[in-house]
Amino acid sequence: MNSLYKIVLCCAIIVSSCTTPPKKITDTNDYNIYLELAQNKALQAAKNDNEFWKQKLETTPNQFPYLGKLATSYSNLFEITGKISYLKQAENYLVQANKATEQKDAGYLRALASNYISQHRFKEALQQLTKAELIGENLEATQKMLFDAHLELGNYKLAQGYLEMFKDFSDFDYLIRLSKWSDHKGNLDAAIKYMEKAKSIAESSSLNGIKQWSYTNLADFYGHAGKIEASYTHYLKALELNPNDAYAKKGIAWIVYSHENNPDEALRILNTVTTTFFAPDYYLLKAEIAEYKQDIALKNEQLKLYKEAVKDTSYGDMYNKFNVLLYACEKENRDEAIMIAKTEVDNRPTPQSYDLLAWAEFKNGNLNGALNIVENHIADKTFEPETLYHIAEIYKAFGKYEKVKPLKEELLGSLYELGPTMKEKIEQL
């Protein structure tokens, strides 16, 4: 399942669900126990930790290390709940910690950079990491994050250079980044191989956090590779470690929806998630499923919830991609889609960002502009199925069928990842 799944919604062609059901992989007996939890132990522990450090800081406000501890506790609360206010609180305390140390503590600089990356403030993250690199303390940790930042910003040569600096096939951090780099290069088999090696290292440790992380990331990769059963198994493994893992539950919901063609069960799973996890993109996934069900009332309800949620300015640019794809489908919002896409290109000029701009221009009738962007900034530079679909539609508009044909073949092999609302659109390319 793509963590930034497709928003076809208002543009979608309704696909009949009266097809032969595929092999059933999921079993409600496997995951119901994780949907019917009486309490969230991880959340309660995080709240207790947060309260502990707040009291410590109130008692001795001159102890700047407590600022870092409090920031970590708020970051944990954000991961558990998806509430943006917690991430912003973490930022606030990290800014204070860096001020207290006169920006001379590389650890606090890295922590603030990590927070900025979560907020999609990649340029600001790079600034903090550059300071940490000059300080030199625990340099390898800084280099690993510099790889992350440069990859997000589209500075691919620099990213590759940093990856070489900490090359170590026995290191979990190196392997997960090598996996991510392989995926970026379009080598899914290598991405899976290195993530599997990272998983083995994680499993030999006593750190449940990195085990859970490796399970969900492997589950995603297995899904992209069409290994749906392995994907399902690894989402379940993550839930065994953390019964409240919202991402793993979303992954299972995607399998139920996209592979097993059971939108009602997928919605049931997601509805249990969104009672305790509040990331706005979950509303969009539910809207997409409602579109597939031809339940227009539910679709509109979920889109309204999404739009209300992202009005919160605390989100900044975190939902730019979702907003562009959604607004490009709404005639009255297409100019805004273009404006947001241009902001995203400025934030990080990657092929994926340029794809947003090309698609927004295309949907707004600027065909020549869209084609120019494709040819100069996107074609042969990314392997994301969603982007390839946009390229194919733009080529089709210009009658470039010799270029559409191989893209169509590629996309037909990515239907699970793209979702069932895309099937007919791809077949008509």
Sequence and secondary structure as in RCSB ss.txt:
>XXXX:A:sequence
MNSLYKIVLCCAIIVSSCTTPPKKITDTNDYNIYLELAQNKALQAAKNDNEFWKQKLETTPNQFPYLGKLATSYS
NLFEITGKISYLKQAENYLVQANKATEQKDAGYLRALASNYISQHRFKEALQQLTKAELIGENLEATQKMLFDAH
LELGNYKLAQGYLEMFKDFSDFDYLIRLSKWSDHKGNLDAAIKYMEKAKSIAESSSLNGIKQWSYTNLADFYGHA
GKIEASYTHYLKALELNPNDAYAKKGIAWIVYSHENNPDEALRILNTVTTTFFAPDYYLLKAEIAEYKQDIALKN
EQLKLYKEAVKDTSYGDMYNKFNVLLYACEKENRDEAIMIAKTEVDNRPTPQSYDLLAWAEFKNGNLNGALNIVE
NHIADKTFEPETLYHIAEIYKAFGKYEKVKPLKEELLGSLYELGPTMKEKIEQL
>XXXX:A:secstr
  TT    GGG       S        HHHHHHHHS S  HHHHHHHHHHHHHHHHHHH TT THHHHHHHHHHH
HHHHHH  HHHHHHHHHHHHHHHHHTTT  HHHHHHHHHHHHHTT HHHHHHHHHHHHHH TTHHHHHHHHHHHH
HHHT HHHHHHHHHHT  TT HHHHHHHHHHHHHTT HHHHHHHHHHHHHHHHTSS HHHHHHHHHHHHHHHHHT
T HHHHHHHHHHHHHH TT HHHHHHHHHIIIIIT  HHHHHHHHHHHTTT   THHHHHHHHHHHHHT HHHHH
HHHHHHHHHTT GGGTTTTHHHHHHHHTTSGGGHHHHHHHHHHHHHH   HHHHHHHHHHHHHTT HHHHHHHII
IIITTS   HHHHHHHHHHHHHTT HHHHHHHHHHHHTTHHHH GGGHHHHHT 
